[in-house]
Amino acid sequence: MPTVDVEENINKLRMNIEQMTQEVFRLQGMLQTFEGFKKGGLKTIELPIDPTQAPSEEELESIQEKPE
């Protein structure tokens, strides 16, 4: 007969709720940041590198630490 561990399910649900709560806080912080940008008159932000594309080898080398 299959069984369900009640305590284990309670712990998993609490952990899921905590993780989701942290994600909501993170999203709220991002929203406040962008609303602050908008209030300051900012309409667009120019990025030096397109975040949707993988970095090239040259870009990777420029951001990696080089041991002396």
C-alpha positions in Angstrom: 0.0 0.0 0.0 1.5 3.4 -1.0 2.2 5.8 1.9 2.7 9.5 2.1 5.0 11.0 4.7 3.0 14.0 6.1 6.0 15.6 7.8 8.1 15.4 4.7 5.3 17.0 2.6 5.0 19.8 5.2 8.7 20.5 5.1 8.8 20.5 1.2 5.8 22.8 1.0 7.4 25.2 3.6 10.7 25.2 1.6 8.8 25.9 -1.6 6.9 28.8 -0.1 10.2 30.2 1.3 11.9 30.0 -2.1 8.9 31.5 -3.9 8.8 34.3 -1.3 12.4 35.1 -1.9 11.8 35.2 -5.7 8.9 37.6 -5.2 11.1 39.9 -3.1 13.8 39.8 -5.8 11.2 40.6 -8.5 9.8 43.5 -6.3 13.3 44.9 -6.0 13.8 44.8 -9.8 10.4 46.4 -10.3 11.3 49.2 -7.9 14.6 49.7 -9.7 13.0 50.0 -13.1 10.2 52.3 -11.8 13.0 54.5 -10.3 14.7 54.6 -13.8 11.3 55.6 -15.3 10.7 58.3 -12.7 14.2 59.7 -13.5 13.2 60.0 -17.1 15.1 57.0 -18.4 13.4 55.3 -21.4 16.1 52.9 -22.6 19.3 51.5 -21.4 22.2 50.8 -23.8 24.1 47.6 -23.0 27.7 47.1 -24.2 27.0 43.5 -24.9 23.7 41.8 -26.0 22.7 39.6 -23.0 20.7 37.3 -25.2 23.8 36.2 -27.2 26.6 34.0 -25.9 29.9 36.0 -25.4 32.6 35.5 -28.0 36.0 34.1 -27.1 37.5 37.6 -27.1 34.9 38.9 -24.7 35.4 35.9 -22.4 39.2 36.5 -22.3 38.7 40.2 -21.5 36.5 39.4 -18.4 38.5 36.5 -17.1 41.2 37.0 -14.5 44.7 36.5 -15.8 47.2 35.2 -13.3 50.4 37.1 -13.1 
